[in-house]
Amino acid sequence: MKLNGISSILLYVNTKNLPAIRLYEKMGFKRNVEIKDICGTKEICYEMELKIL
């Protein structure tokens, strides 16, 4: 990924999906913002980012 100029990975996870959020945080992802309707109508998700050093 570094060779292709990719500096981070983004994902979206429902704010209610606590097991997945904990797993992503253990892997180094950080919560950026809450976004409505991206994971389904009337659903709120976190945008999470893993920076690649």
N, C-alpha and C positions, 0 to 999 in steps of 0.2 A: 504494500500500500504506500509506503514511504517513497518508493521508486516512482510511483505514479502521481506524486504530489498530494496525496490525501492526508490531511492533518487531523481529521477527527471523524468519528462515527456518530451519527444521530439515530435515535430510535424514539418511538412514541409508545407509552404504556398507560393504561387506564389507571387513574388515581386510586381506584378501589382494589387494584391487583397488587396487594402488599407483598405476597411472596415473590413476585417477579421484580418489584421495585427493590426489595432487599437483595435479591440475586444480582441485579444490575449494579447496585451500589457496591457490593462486594467485589465485582469485577472492575470497579473504578469509574463507572459512569456517574455523572453529576446531574442533578435536576436543574434545568434552565428556566423553563416557564410552564405555566398551565395553558392549555389550548382547548377550546370548546369545539365540539362537533368534528374533530379530525379522526376520532376512533369510533364514531357512530353518532347518530342524531341524539342530541341532549346528553352526550357523554363528555366528561372532562378527562384529558390525558396530560401527562407530563411529557415534555420534550426532554430527553436525556442525552448527554453527550459524553463520549470518551475521547479525550485528546490523545493523539499518538505523538509521542516525543521523538 
